[in-house]
Amino acid sequence: MTFIEEPIRRHAAASTVIESCVRRLRGAIMVGDLRPGQKLVEADLCRDLGASRASVREALRALEADRLIELLHNRGPSVAKLGEQEIEEIHDVWALLTSETVYRFARLATDGDIARLESIMGRLKDALQAKNPLRQLNVTNSFFSHISEKCGNDMLVDIVTGLVSRLNFLRAQSLRHDGWREQCAIEIEAILKAIRQRKPLAARRAAQRHIESACRAATKIATMPNPEPGKAPGNVTRFATMARWSRPKRTRRD
């Protein structure tokens, strides 16, 4: 049996390395260590990620499927960049799907479901007070994930997750700005209030307002100049913070 077990172990180890690369690159894109439009150099990625070229290429292909990386012939990989129209279109679809999901949740939610949202809202306020934009984004995603999961439509969850993953960089960057951080929390609390009051239509409208506001913030961030104009174009960022993305996923949602 050794001749079967050994290849399986090697395959499992390779998959773990690729998943780690995907997680770390996705995280680096989200917080801006890798910026939209930035070219990626495979040799630098291999060094920063501590992975083989084959593993890095597999990770890049996985991120290309999520439209976070562009792989262009004879030009190499680069971080995907969203145009203003594409940002608006993604938010439009996100608003349609999420507002309907919130509406259904508000009609079906049990006291336990609402208590779970109350707990998440508490964590969101903690992140806001700590001025931790990445944690606030993660908790906001947890809020909507709980709503989506309770609606029992896995296809809907997959579609919305795929859409929002393309916006996470812009969302994370917008939460670094005073004003939008607080406004986002106020809008999430308005959704929760409508759900708590068993008002599905009001919850739907609150979700639509939040995503419309998120679209304005994302568009503004996308049109801002690069805050690091001195960085040489065409070179991968040296990840001073790369270790943040080396830990395995936790089962508890933040």
Summary of the structure (lengths in Angstrom):
residues: 254
radius of gyration: 19.7
end to end distance: 41.9
largest distance: 61.8
contacts: 753
relative contact order: 0.15
helix: 69%
strand: 4%
